[in-house]
């Protein structure tokens, strides 16, 4: 199947779960801003959990399908439509040649959606990933966001994809896009702001800045975090969700396209599940932070892994159910042997229409 981009939308890129293992060489990880959504969309189609998909931001594209296949739209609700009719979120949906997938705009929570397709989006691997890193113009589709007229191919879909059409991710396995505080583990440089700075960080309500992007989410507030040792450190590695506190005293949460090292104080690291929640916030939305310890963070990660495994098993169970096409076709003729009072007889029959 091919995806023909009739209208590219505001920012549509190819993303998977990221380009891991190359930060020592200065290569950012990139990948989906909302990894839990991408993973669920892929599992609904029988894809590997990290298959490449289209990350759609705020105003989505118009995609025409050439060939038949299966798609699932996950993440923020951007009002997806198939041939002008509402398309359900978190659901495996069959598409045929000539069908068009469009978006009406944000509805409810979320500003990023993921168009997962059977077999994944088939673009060249770059350092083990198909993710787009636009600043270096590598990965994805020619290292850039999609534009009108682009055509992308998909990989070979799961052989049982037709059996999972209509599969829905259960509500209890969906990501949480609620307004609960973003959970963060303190460190590694919280001592640079001291107890008062930590207190300010956890007590303040912040607004997402208009300058938030795939690299970092800048937060705004009238309250600032005061440094006791200054805002600068010897540059060190930056994990996903690291919360930098530069000289302004306003936090910046590092996102998918973050740089590999940085020289600002990092007061905390937001858990990956809540980084995904933050990625779905629009400019002006508010967030707060809540402290957790490392053990609690590990438990959250294990819980997420268990949900993904339950969804994978559910989809496999759906695919294993017998369908009407599995039933043997009725025979048009046949024969059977009978033994009556010690004598063998052969009875034949033929269907007459």
C-alpha positions in Angstrom: 0.0 0.0 0.0 1.1 3.6 -0.6 0.2 6.8 1.2 -0.2 9.8 -1.1 0.0 13.1 0.7 -2.6 15.4 -0.9 -2.3 18.0 1.9 0.6 17.8 4.3 -0.9 19.6 7.4 1.0 21.8 9.9 3.8 19.4 10.8 3.6 15.7 9.7 6.7 13.6 10.1 7.7 9.9 10.1 8.6 8.7 13.6 9.2 5.4 15.4 10.5 4.9 18.9 13.8 6.7 18.3 17.4 6.4 17.3 18.9 5.0 20.5 22.5 4.2 21.2 24.2 7.1 19.4 24.1 10.0 21.8 27.8 9.6 22.5 28.3 10.5 18.9 26.2 13.6 19.2 23.1 12.1 17.5 19.8 12.9 19.3 17.3 10.1 19.9 14.3 11.8 18.2 11.2 9.5 17.7 7.6 9.9 18.7 6.8 12.6 21.2 4.0 10.3 22.6 5.6 6.9 22.4 2.8 5.1 24.4 0.3 6.2 21.7 2.5 5.0 18.8 3.0 1.7 20.5 -0.7 1.0 21.0 -1.5 2.0 17.4 1.0 -0.4 16.1 -0.1 -3.3 18.4 -3.7 -2.9 17.2 -2.5 -3.7 13.7 -0.2 -6.6 14.6 2.9 -4.5 13.9 6.1 -4.5 15.9 5.6 -2.0 18.7 8.1 0.4 17.3 7.1 0.4 13.6 7.3 3.8 11.9 4.1 5.9 11.7 3.1 9.4 10.8 3.2 11.9 13.7 0.5 14.5 13.0 0.6 17.9 14.9 -2.5 20.0 15.5 -3.7 20.3 11.9 -3.4 17.0 10.2 -2.8 16.0 6.6 -5.1 14.6 3.9 -3.8 11.2 2.9 -5.1 9.1 -0.1 -4.5 5.4 0.1 -3.3 3.5 -3.0 -4.1 -0.2 -2.4 -5.8 -1.9 0.6 -4.7 -2.2 4.1 -5.4 -1.4 7.7 -4.8 1.8 9.8 -5.2 2.9 13.4 -5.1 6.5 14.6 -3.8 6.9 18.2 -2.9 9.7 20.5 -4.6 13.1 20.6 -8.1 13.4 19.1 -7.6 15.6 16.0 -11.0 14.6 14.6 -9.9 11.9 12.1 -12.2 11.3 9.1 -12.3 8.6 6.5 -13.9 9.7 3.3 -15.5 12.6 5.3 -17.1 10.3 7.9 -15.7 10.3 11.5 -13.1 7.6 12.0 -12.9 6.1 15.5 -9.7 6.6 17.5 -7.7 3.6 18.9 -9.3 1.2 16.4 -8.0 -0.9 13.6 -9.9 0.2 10.4 -9.7 -1.3 6.9 -9.0 1.1 4.0 -9.2 0.4 0.3 -7.8 1.9 -2.8 -8.8 5.6 -3.2 -9.9 6.1 0.4 -8.9 9.4 2.0 -7.9 10.1 5.6 -8.2 13.6 6.8 -8.4 15.6 10.1 -10.8 18.2 11.3 -8.6 19.7 14.1 -8.1 19.2 17.9 -11.1 18.0 19.8 -10.7 17.6 23.6 -7.3 16.7 24.9 -4.2 16.3 22.8 -2.4 18.0 19.9 -0.5 15.0 18.4 -1.9 12.0 16.7 -0.2 9.0 15.1 -1.3 7.4 11.9 -0.2 3.8 12.2 -0.4 1.6 9.1 -0.2 -2.2 8.6 3.5 -3.0 8.0 4.6 0.4 9.1 5.8 3.3 7.0 8.7 2.0 4.9 11.4 4.6 4.7 15.2 3.9 4.9 16.7 3.0 8.2 19.2 5.6 9.4 21.4 4.4 12.4 18.8 1.8 13.2 15.7 4.1 13.1 13.3 5.6 10.7 12.6 8.6 12.8 12.9 12.1 11.3 15.4 14.5 12.8 14.7 17.7 11.0 17.5 19.9 12.3 20.1 17.5 10.8 17.8 16.6 7.8 18.2 12.8 8.4 15.9 9.9 8.7 12.2 9.8 7.9 11.2 11.0 4.5 14.2 12.8 3.1 15.0 14.1 6.6 12.1 16.6 6.5 8.4 17.1 7.3 6.0 15.9 4.7 4.8 18.2 1.9 2.0 18.1 -0.6 2.6 15.5 -3.3 4.9 13.2 -1.3 4.3 9.4 -1.7 5.3 6.9 1.0 5.3 3.1 0.9 4.3 0.8 3.6 6.0 -2.5 4.6 4.4 -5.9 4.4 1.4 -6.1 6.8 0.7 -8.9 9.3 -0.7 -11.9 7.4 -3.7 -11.8 9.7 -4.5 -8.1 9.5 -8.0 -8.7 8.1 -8.9 -10.6 11.2 -8.2 -7.7 13.5 -10.2 -5.1 11.6 -12.5 -3.5 14.2 -10.2 -4.3 17.1 -10.3 -1.5 19.8 -7.9 -0.7 22.5 -9.8 -1.2 25.8 -10.3 1.9 27.9 -8.3 0.5 30.8 -5.3 0.1 28.5 -5.4 3.6 27.0 -2.8 6.3 28.0 -3.8 8.8 30.6 -4.2 12.3 29.2 -5.6 13.7 32.4 -4.5 16.8 34.3 -2.7 15.0 37.1 0.7 16.4 38.0 3.7 15.3 36.0 5.7 12.8 38.1 9.4 13.6 38.3 12.4 12.1 40.1 14.7 14.8 41.7 18.2 15.3 40.4 20.9 15.1 39.3 21.6 18.8 40.2 18.8 19.7 42.5 21.4 20.9 45.1 22.1 23.8 42.7 18.7 25.3 43.6 18.5 24.1 47.2 15.4 23.2 49.2 13.6 26.5 48.4 14.1 26.0 44.7 12.8 22.5 44.9 9.8 23.7 46.9 9.1 26.4 44.3 9.4 23.8 41.5 6.8 21.5 43.0 4.4 24.2 44.2 4.2 26.3 41.0 1.6 26.0 38.3 3.3 26.5 34.9 1.9 27.3 31.5 3.2 25.7 28.3 5.0 28.4 26.2 4.3 29.1 22.6 8.0 28.4 21.9 7.6 24.7 23.0 8.7 22.3 20.3 10.0 18.8 19.6 13.3 19.7 21.3 12.0 21.2 24.5 8.9 22.3 26.3 9.5 25.8 27.8 7.3 26.6 30.8 6.1 30.0 32.0 5.1 31.4 35.4 5.4 34.5 37.5 7.4 32.5 40.1 11.0 31.6 39.3 13.4 29.1 40.7 16.3 30.7 42.5 19.7 29.2 42.1 22.1 28.9 45.0 25.1 27.7 43.0 24.3 29.4 39.6 22.6 27.9 36.6 25.6 26.5 34.8 27.3 23.1 35.1 30.0 21.2 33.2 28.0 19.8 30.3 26.7 16.3 30.8 24.2 13.9 29.2 20.5 14.8 28.9 17.9 12.1 29.2 14.3 12.3 27.9 12.3 14.4 30.4 15.2 16.2 32.0 14.1 19.5 33.5 16.7 22.2 32.9 16.6 25.4 34.9 18.6 28.1 33.1 19.3 31.6 34.4 15.7 32.7 33.9 14.6 30.3 36.7 11.9 28.9 34.4 12.0 25.2 33.6 12.5 23.6 30.2 11.5 19.9 29.9 13.7 18.2 27.3 11.7 16.3 24.7 12.3 13.8 21.8 14.7 16.0 19.7 16.7 17.2 22.7 20.4 17.8 22.4 22.7 15.0 23.7 24.5 17.2 26.3 23.8 20.4 28.1 25.3 22.8 30.6 22.2 24.0 32.5 21.2 22.7 36.0 18.8 19.8 35.8 16.5 19.9 38.8 14.6 16.7 38.0 13.7 14.1 35.3 10.0 13.6 34.3 8.9 10.0 33.9 8.5 8.9 30.3 4.8 8.4 30.6 4.3 12.0 31.7 6.6 13.3 29.1 4.1 11.8 26.6 1.3 13.6 28.5 3.2 16.9 28.3 3.7 16.4 24.6 -0.1 16.5 24.1 -0.4 19.9 25.8 -1.2 23.0 23.7 0.4 26.4 24.3 -1.3 28.0 27.3 -2.2 24.6 28.9 -1.1 24.4 32.5 1.0 21.7 34.3 2.3 21.0 37.8 4.9 18.6 39.0 4.9 15.9 41.7 7.9 14.1 43.2 8.4 10.4 43.0 11.4 8.2 43.8 13.2 5.9 41.4 11.5 2.8 42.6 8.1 4.4 42.0 9.3 5.3 38.5 10.3 1.7 37.8 6.9 0.5 38.9 5.2 3.0 36.5 7.4 1.6 33.7 6.6 -2.0 34.6 2.9 -1.1 34.6 3.1 0.4 31.1 4.9 -2.7 29.8 2.2 -4.9 31.3 -0.5 -2.9 29.5 1.2 -3.1 26.2 1.6 -6.9 26.7 -2.1 -7.2 27.5 -3.0 -5.4 24.3 -0.6 -7.5 22.2 -2.2 -10.7 23.6 -5.7 -9.3 23.1 -5.0 -8.6 19.4 -3.5 -12.1 19.0 -6.6 -13.6 20.6 -8.9 -11.7 18.2 -6.8 -12.8 15.2 -7.0 -16.5 16.4 -10.8 -16.6 16.4 -12.3 -18.6 13.6 -14.0 -16.5 10.9 -16.8 -17.3 8.5 -14.2 -17.8 5.8 -12.6 -20.6 7.8 -15.7 -22.8 7.5 -15.4 -25.6 4.9 -17.4 -25.0 1.8 -20.5 -27.4 1.6 -19.7 -30.4 -0.6 -21.6 -30.9 -3.8 -21.3 -34.7 -3.7 -20.1 -37.5 -1.5 -20.2 -41.1 -0.5 -20.5 -43.2 2.7 -20.3 -46.8 3.7 -23.0 -48.6 5.7 -23.1 -52.1 7.2 -26.7 -53.5 7.4 -27.2 -57.0 8.9 -23.6 -58.0 8.0 -23.7 -56.7 4.5 -21.6 -53.6 3.3 -23.3 -51.0 1.2 -21.9 -47.8 -0.4 -24.3 -44.9 -0.5 -23.5 -42.0 -2.9 -25.2 -38.6 -3.1 -25.1 -35.5 -5.3 -26.4 -32.1 -4.7 -28.9 -30.9 -7.3 -29.5 -27.1 -7.5 
